[in-house]
Amino acid sequence: MARRITTALLLSLAIAVVASALDKPGQFRRLGACPDMGCIFPPDRAHFIAGAKFDVRVEVHAEGTSSPDPNYTLQIQKLDQTSTTAAMADDDGDTTFRQRRFIPTATPPQDFSTYIHTQPGPQETWNFTYFKDAAQYWKARDGDTTTVTAVNVVSSAWRQVQLLDPGTYKVTLSYESQKNTEAIWTVDPAPKQRKAKNVILFIGDGMTTAMITAARLLSKPHSSGHYLQKLHLDQFPVLGHVMTHSMDSLITDSANSASAYNTGHKSSVNALGVYPDSSPDPFDDPKQELLAELLRRRSKKNGGPGGVGIVTTAEVSDATPAAVFSHTRRRDEGGRIVDQMIRGPTAVVADVYMGGGGKKFHANKGGESLNGTDYYAAYAKERGYTVVHNRTSMLAYEGHDKLLGIFHAGNMNVWLDRNVYKHNLNNPGSSPLGGDAAALDQPNLDQMVIKGLEVLNRRHREEGWFMMAEAAAVDIMMHPLDYDRALADLLELDSTVGKTKAWLKRNGLDKDTLIIVTADHGHSFDVYGSVDTQYFNSFENGQDLEKKNSIGTYEYSGWPSYNDADGDGFPDEWDVRYTLAAGTVAFPSHREDFQVNVNGVRVPAVAQGNSHHHYDEYVPNPDDSVHGGFLKTGTLKGEANNGVHSFQDVPLFAMGPGSEVFAGVMDNTEVFHKIAQALGLGGE
């Protein structure tokens, strides 16, 4: 008993020591990663490569009518690499809690500006408002303007900071005489030499292990429960798992999760390449140097500046592709993001830039370009791009210029509609050039990737290159619960990976190229049985119980009807009798029939039109289920019309030089650092 009391007491004391540094519970906060009225960006636990450039901002807040202290100071102290560890063991001797404490050197803290040889810009002031909890937020949504909390801010920012000396640093913001906010920063040594000449990062947006398992079942033959073939992903030698949390929330979006892969820093939902501050300008937030920016200024000893390729089936200004080159806390600024590629202060000017999103490039009918600019002309004239708008012209391109390929006004059509239900392509206004024409000649992901690799190889075979290729519609289709289309795009990713490996081998690049396949976040999708759709469809609308009896579980789950007789990696037929009983745990109210929508993407819920609230409420779409699905009452808030992201770790597959470090469980920020080490980034 005495030992148990001592153990509990010591554990509580250990927790108390670090409680102020732990993430605070709650759904609403004044500003992400800002633990009190003093804020430091980059925040506590930020991790850098020596020589990488970053911005620093401090903010001092005061709520209500109070004024923030303008006489704050910022100091930095280099800490010794040695450390002590306070550990707590349970009654069986197992360590249950550890807290690392750094021992400072004899050098005292120094003024931050003096240490980095850079002065901040002029001191700034502004104000903003926030909600303290859900009650305040939803009251405001219904028109109550008294529930917000006002915050007054004074702030300073230092731009293009570099720390060249590896080690651990403590940064302290002091304000209001007695108050301090501290942040621990870690700077890793820059690699002495690169391990890989080239890196391809494939991202299956929203892809999880459960989806990969389902895609395998749809496409691969099996006998007596044994697969006779496996996916290309299954054959990678290195498997890891990635934790995807945001800086200030447990669920991430594609912007800040993709930014973690491109910067090595966590951020907040919607943010790209920055730590979001509270300022009015979404483009002045403290920036983090991107992997592509580091590659463009890589030292000669590690190969010199390398090539950059970006391929996606989404809009090219969407979150995941934009994370490769953009800096803003607001991912929806598509027009500015398109401009940043060629005109930003540290413009990446990718050698290959392909996908959808044509409406952000022109001011023709349907166009939304920034200031009405013709960006097709700007990319060609200012940066020397060859511009293509369809599959035919893309495949015919054999030049040495940079290549811009924009194939749709918005997100490209998904694989299932590009290749099976082609009548869904006849959508007036989908042309990337604007007007009323349809985008009828769109390339597949594998065609864009291979063409992109050809361009990179011609332009940067000696220096090497980095390509990010995204199968965007895995996520885009999971949101409206269109599982067939999502899984088809996952299979397209798998096929693309296989064709990429073959291309690299044919061109003598397989030994020099690190390939990584992962996701930026997940969805809560899984399969729990099979469905006899013939029996399901024999019942009338409203016979929900009888329809549910068509679902087979355990010994009655059997096998679905999908078959890939032609061996192309996709089912020959999608509208089959025995399908998968699948779903998610986060969805709006809708009707489910487990059958492919042959006439286009699902729309599971629609606004009911008579809500007594000041916001829309969504109800099941009566036109969604052709076969009269049964009702599934939503698990999300009433204004939700789509599914949402989930919490689970995502898989990572790796092969090639440097791939061994991707085994095991890692944070998403570690993926950046491992790629940077492989490419030899950082330093002077």
C-alpha positions, 0 to 999 in steps of 0.5 A: 500500500505504501508503495502504491501511494508513493507511486501515485504521488510521484506520478501526479507531481511529474504530471504537474511539472509539465502540465503547462506544456501539454495540449489543453482539452476543449474544442475552441481556443483563442489561437492554435498552439498559443497556451496563454496570453503570450504566443511564440511561432514556431511554438513549443516542440518545433523541429528544424533542419539546420539552415532551413529558413523560417519566420518567427512571430510573437503575439501578446494578447489581452481580452475584452477592453484591456490593452496588451503589453507592448514592452515584451522581450524575446530571448533565445538560449542554446541548451546543452545536448545532455539531458536528464530524464525523470521517469516513473515506474508502475508497481511492476517496474514498467516505465509509464511516464517520462519527461525530458529536461534539458540542462542549459549551458553556461551561456546566458540567454541572449536577445533574439534579434542580436542572436540571429542578426536580424531585426523584426519588422515594425510592431503591429497591432490588431484585434480579433474575436473567438468563441470559448465553447460550443454554446457560444459558437452555436448561439452566434450561428443563430444570430446572437452577436454577444457571445464572441470574445474580443482580443487585442493584439500587439505583435512582432515578426522576424523573417527568413531566420536561420539556425545553422548550429544543431542542438536544442534552443529555449525561446522565451517571450516575457511580458507584463513583468512577470509572465513568460511563454517558453518554446523548445526548438530542436535543430538537426544537423544537415546531412553530409550527403544525399542517399537518394537522387530522386524521390517520388511521394505518392499520396492517396488522399484519405487512404487507410488500411481498411480501404487498401484491404477492400481494394485488394478484395475488389481486384485480386483473384483468391481461392480458398481464402488465399489471394493469388495476386497482391496489390503493388503496395503489398509488395513494398519491403518497408511498412510504417504508420503515420500519426496525422494529428494537427498542431491544435486538433486531433483531426486534420485536414489535407492542408496542414497534414500535407504541409507536415510532409513538406515542412516538418512542422505541424500546423492548423486546419486549412494552413499551408506552409505557415504557422497560423497567426491571428492577423487579418492578412492570411498571407503574412503568417510566419512561414516555414521553408518547404521541401521544394524550396530547400531542393531548389537551393540545395548545395552543390555537394549534394547535387545542386538545385533539383527538379520539382514535379506536382501531379494531382487529380484534384485542382492544382491549387487544392490543399495537397498539391498547394502544400508543395509550394504555397504559404497561406493559412487559408487553403481556399485562396486558390487564385492567389495560390496559382499566382504564388507558383510563379510569382511568390517571393520564393516561387518554386516554379515546378518543372511539372504541374498537372491536374484540374482547376482551370477556372483559377487560370482564366477569366473566360465564362466560368473563370475565377482567376486572380484579378482576371489574369490569364495565367495560362499566358502568364505561365508560358510567357513569364516562366517558359511553360508549355501548356496543354489541356487534354490527354492527347496533347499531353501524351504528344509532348516531348519537349524540354520546357516546363509542362503545365497540364490543366485538364478540367475546370475543377477537380478532374473526373474520377477513374470510374467516370473517365474509364467506365461510365464515360457518359458522366464526362459530358458535363457542359462547363467542365472545360479547363478553358472556360465556356460551355464545352465539356472536358472529354479527353482527360488523362489518367493518373498513371499517364500524368505521372509517367509524362511528368517523370519524362519531363523531370528526367530530361530537365534534371537527370543529373541533379535529381528531382522530387515528385509529389503525385496525388490520388485525390479522389480517394478522399473526394469520393469518401466525403459523399460516401461514394465508396465505389469511386473512392476505391476505384481511385485507390486502385488507380493509384496502385496501378500507377505505382506499378507502372512507375516502378516499371518505368524507373527500371526501364530508364535505369533510375530504380536504384537511385529513386526512393518511392514513398506511398502514404496518405495525409489522413484517413476516413472511418471506412470499413467493410463488415460483410457482403450484400445480396443486391438482388434480394435488397432490390426486391423490397419496396421503399420503406421496407428497411428491415427487409432490405437490411436482411440482405446483408451477410456477416460472418459465415454468411458474408461469403465473397463479392462478385467482382472479377478482374478477368482482363488483369488490368487491376480493376474489376471488369464489372462494378454493378454486380449482385454481391457487393460489399457492406461498407460504411463509415462512422461519421456521416450525414443522414442518408439512404444506403443501398450499397450499389454503384451510382452509374449516373455520377457522384453520390449526393447523400444529403440535401438542405431541407429548406425549412430550418428554424435555424440561421443555418441549413439543416440537411436531410437524406437526398430522395434522389440519391438511391436509385434502388430505395436504400434504407435510412441511416440517421446521421452521426454528425451535426445537422448542417453536415452534408458529407462525411468527415476525416477520421483519427486513425494512423495511416499506412506508409510504404517505402522502397529504394535508397533510404527507405529503411528509416520509414519503418515503424510508427512516426509522426507526420512531421518525421516524414519530411525530415526523413525525405530531407535527409535522403535528398541531402537538404539543409545547411548553408 
